[in-house]
Amino acid sequence: MRSTAHVQLLLSTEELTVPETVGAHRPQGDLRGVRTALAAHGLVDAPTRAAAVVVVTRDAPPPGGTAVDGVPVRTADSLLGALALAHRTLADGAEDLVLVVSLPGAPGTVRVTRVTRRGAPRDREPDGTPADDTSRLLLWSGRTPADAAGSRARMRAVARALTDDVFRALPAVVPCGPAAGAVRGAALCPRADPAAALDAAEQVTAGRPRPVALLFPGQGSQHAAMAAGLYARDQVFTEAVDTVLGLMGAEGAAVRADWLSPHDPVVPVDDVRRAQPLLFAVDYALGSMVMSWGVRPTALLGHSAGELVAAVFAGVVSLGDAVAMMRSRVRHALSVPAGGMLAVAASAERLRPYLVGEVAVAAVNARLQTMLAGPAAPLSAVGKRLRDDGYTVVTVPATSPFHSPAMAPASAAVERAYAGMRFRPPGLALYSGYTGGLMGEREALSPRFWARQITDTVYFGPALDQLLAAEDMLLVEAGPRQTLTSFARRHPAVRSGASAVAPLLPARPSDPAADRRTVLGAVSRLWTEGHDLDTAALETLWSGGPGTQARGPLPAAGRRR
C-alpha cells in the first residue's frame, strides 16, 4: 500500500462519441451503456489496466458489484468527489489509472478523464526554494441558477471532508458542471478551509462575454524572478520561454540562468541586456498560455517593447524575426551613452517647459501619467527641478534613454538591420502606442516604423482610449507588475464598469506561489465573464514543464475535439 502523502493526480480529459443505442447520450445516463462504450474504446483494459471507473452522475448508482472486465464501477455526484475517490484508489492500489466518466457530455458524447498518479507533489521551485501551493481553483456552472447552486452544494459537501493529502493531490483547477453553463461561479480555495471559500464566492449569470484584449508591457515593468513561479510548472509557459531563449543561443542560456538563479545575477535585470529579452520571453509565454486555455483575443496592445510581442500574435512578424529585432535593438542600444527614464504624475503639456537638451516625453500613459527619458546628467537635472516644484517623480528601472532623441544613432542602425525582415498586415486588431490607434498596413510593413520605436514617444493612453472606444473589453495584461493594469484602472471605461481588467501576474515582486495564484485569479475572471474555456487544458495547469511524464492519448476511434 502506498502512502497517500506521495500521490499527485494528473488529469487528461477528452470527449468520446458513443452510439445512441447504448443510451449514454440521455441526461439520466444509462451506466450500463457507458460501461459498454468504455470497453468498446479500449479504455478499461488498455493501455494500462484501470483500477476503477468512476461515473459522475446524480442518478442512482449501478447495482452493487457491477464491473467491466473485472474493473469496478463506482459513482460520485461531482468531479471533486470523483477525484477524492480516485486519490484513495490510486494511493491504496498497484494500478496507475482511474477513469472518470462525466454524464452527460455534449449530445452523443461522454467526457472521459484519465486520472493518473504522478508521484510526489513538486516541493521545490526552480531556484531550489520550498514550493507553497496553498490554493486550488474550483469552477462550477449550470444551465439555471438552481443547477449551478446544486453543483456548488455537492462540491461543498466533498470539500468539507477533504483531507490535507487529498487537497494537495488535486489539480490546480477543478471544473464541475457543463462547460457552457450560463450560470457560473469560481472559488479560489485555500487548503485550510475550501468549503468556506465556496460559501463566500459569488455566482453570476454570464451574458455575452466581453471580448478579450491582451496587453503587453515593456521595459520598466521587469523585476527579478518575474513569472519564475510559472517556469517548470506550466508546460505551455515553459516551452514558450525556452523557445524564445533558444532563439538567442548561448546568450539565451545566460539570460535564463540569471533569471532563475537564487543568487545575484551576472547582469542586473534592469540592464537592457536582461530586461528586454526577459520581458519579451515572459510576455510571449503568458500570451501563449492564455491562448492555450481557448481564449481568442480580438485586440492587442503593447507598450514600447511589448508592441513587438503583440506584433507576433497579430501575425505581422514571425517569432524568429521578432526575437532578432529585439536583439538588434538591445545590441545597438548599448552603443548609446547611459541614460534613464522618469515617471511623472503630470500631463505631457505641463512638463514640456522643463525639457532641455535631449530630454523628451517618452510616453503618455494616462492623463496625468507621463514618462520622460534622456541622457543621465540632463535627466537628473530635470528630475530635481520637477521635485523642487512639487511634482511626484519616480525613477523607472531602465539604463538606456529609450524614446528620446539620444537613441537616434541606434535607431538608424536598427533600421538597416530590419530591412531584410518580412512584415505582414495585422491579422488581428493591433493598437499601436506609436500611432495612438489602430496600426495600419502602411505602418506594419515599414522597417522604419519599427526602427523608430526606440526614439519616438509611446502614446499608450491615446491607444487605450481608441481600443476602449471601439467596444467594451476585458483587458488581460500578459506581463509583470500590473503596470498597464494600473493605467487601465484609471480609465473612465474601466472605472464605470463597462470594461474590466484581469492581470496575470502580481502587482509587485513576491513569492513564486503568488505568480500561480494571480494566474488562477485571471482564470476565475475569464470563467465568470462567460468565456468558454478549454477545461481539459486548465486541468493540467502546474502539472510541469517539458519533461513531464507523457500521458498516452485516448484511442483515435470515437474521439472528438
GIRAUR-V451416 format. One line per field, one symbol per residue. ss: DSSP state (H for helix, E for strand, C for the rest). A space follows every 10 residues. Layout:
ss: ???
This chain:
ss: CCCHHHCCEE EEEEEEECCH HHCCCCCCCC HHHHHHHHHH CCCCCCCCCC CEEEEECCCC CCCCCCEECC EEEEEECCHH HHHHHHHHHH HHCCCCEEEE EECCCCCCEE EEEEEEECCC CCCECCCCCE CCCCEEEEEE EECCHHHHHH HHHHHHHHHH HCCHHHHHHC CCEEEECCCC CCEEEEEEEE CCCHHHHHHH CCEEECCCCC EEEEEECCCC CCCCCCCHHH CCCCHHHHHH HHHHHHCCCH HHHHHHHHHH CCCCCCCCCC CHHHHHHHHH HHHHHHHHHH HHCCCCCCEE EECCCHHHHH HHHCCCCCHH HHHHHHHHHH HHHCCCCCEE EEEECCCHHH HHHHCCCCCE EEEEEECCEE EEEEEHHHHH HHHHHHHHCC CCEEEECCCC CCCCHHHHHH HHHHHHHHCC CCCCCCCCEE EECCCCEECC HHHHCCHHHH HHHHCCCECH HHHHHHHHHH CCEEEEECCC CCHHHHHHHC CHHHHCCCCE EEECCCCCCC CHHHHHHHHH HHHHHHHHHC CCCCHHHHCC CCCCCCCCCC CCCCCCCCEE C
